[in-house]
């Protein structure tokens, strides 16, 4: 009887501790912004990556502006990786397009370790409603 | 200084040419040698040419070994110019002909579709026989594809 109790105790212990996530795994949400100044933003393409800590991209969602609310285009292979290229466009009229600093996407990542991740963001293209390239900047930051 | 150092040796002190030799030398000095004017002129011309060559300014001359590298550089420059002037080839998806496939190409096709009108068959990127939103998505997918070529 005691033997069976010991086995049961061990099994319960293993199952409980086995389900505990590793203590140094963090899930983070990174907001990505594009600032097109006074020009309405119709399209963008950028590359996001994390290089200094083990990272897995686990999700990508759209932004705050109505025309960029849908998740952007991305390569599904980027999931579980540390680098992704995202892009989106809208064929709406310029009045419907956002200008200034706009949140265009949120990228969810899982990092391992206590080191604070450094995000790299490179804007590859931005265009106005006519498809003409415009000057813009991209920034990102972790959601508090 | 020893004075005897300047005195020639005894064998050279009483040197005198034989009388015949002295007479012949004196006669040759009096005799006139005829130089034809054409020869005189030719000699003068050659002398002037020689002097002119001597007066040439000392200009920098390229060393001979530089010929081949210069020739190779010239050929490379010609090839580069030919390459730049040659009509550029663009991939089908590069609709705006900026040399890369990105979201702006997809956006360009989407705008064309929105405006309506007939679109050329080469825009049928996915090969399903029609130019539609699926071609827009195909170009966008190519634009964001993770490959070694599109790393920033």
Boltz contact constraints between the chains, C-beta under 6 A:
constraints:
  - contact:
      token1: [A, 43]
      token2: [B, 103]
      max_distance: 6.0
  - contact:
      token1: [A, 43]
      token2: [B, 107]
      max_distance: 6.0
  - contact:
      token1: [A, 45]
      token2: [B, 102]
      max_distance: 6.0
  - contact:
      token1: [A, 45]
      token2: [B, 103]
      max_distance: 6.0
  - contact:
      token1: [A, 47]
      token2: [B, 152]
      max_distance: 6.0
  - contact:
      token1: [A, 73]
      token2: [B, 140]
      max_distance: 6.0
  - contact:
      token1: [A, 73]
      token2: [B, 144]
      max_distance: 6.0
  - contact:
      token1: [A, 74]
      token2: [B, 144]
      max_distance: 6.0
  - contact:
      token1: [A, 75]
      token2: [B, 144]
      max_distance: 6.0
  - contact:
      token1: [A, 75]
      token2: [B, 145]
      max_distance: 6.0
  - contact:
      token1: [A, 75]
      token2: [B, 146]
      max_distance: 6.0
  - contact:
      token1: [A, 77]
      token2: [B, 146]
      max_distance: 6.0
  - contact:
      token1: [A, 78]
      token2: [B, 146]
      max_distance: 6.0
  - contact:
      token1: [A, 85]
      token2: [B, 144]
      max_distance: 6.0
  - contact:
      token1: [A, 87]
      token2: [B, 103]
      max_distance: 6.0
  - contact:
      token1: [A, 87]
      token2: [B, 143]
      max_distance: 6.0
  - contact:
      token1: [A, 87]
      token2: [B, 144]
      max_distance: 6.0
  - contact:
      token1: [A, 89]
      token2: [B, 103]
      max_distance: 6.0
  - contact:
      token1: [A, 89]
      token2: [B, 107]
      max_distance: 6.0
  - contact:
      token1: [A, 91]
      token2: [B, 110]
      max_distance: 6.0
  - contact:
      token1: [A, 91]
      token2: [B, 111]
      max_distance: 6.0
  - contact:
      token1: [A, 91]
      token2: [B, 114]
      max_distance: 6.0
  - contact:
      token1: [A, 122]
      token2: [B, 152]
      max_distance: 6.0
  - contact:
      token1: [A, 125]
      token2: [B, 102]
      max_distance: 6.0
  - contact:
      token1: [A, 125]
      token2: [B, 103]
      max_distance: 6.0
  - contact:
      token1: [A, 125]
      token2: [B, 104]
      max_distance: 6.0
  - contact:
      token1: [A, 127]
      token2: [B, 104]
      max_distance: 6.0
  - contact:
      token1: [A, 131]
      token2: [B, 107]
      max_distance: 6.0
  - contact:
      token1: [A, 131]
      token2: [B, 108]
      max_distance: 6.0
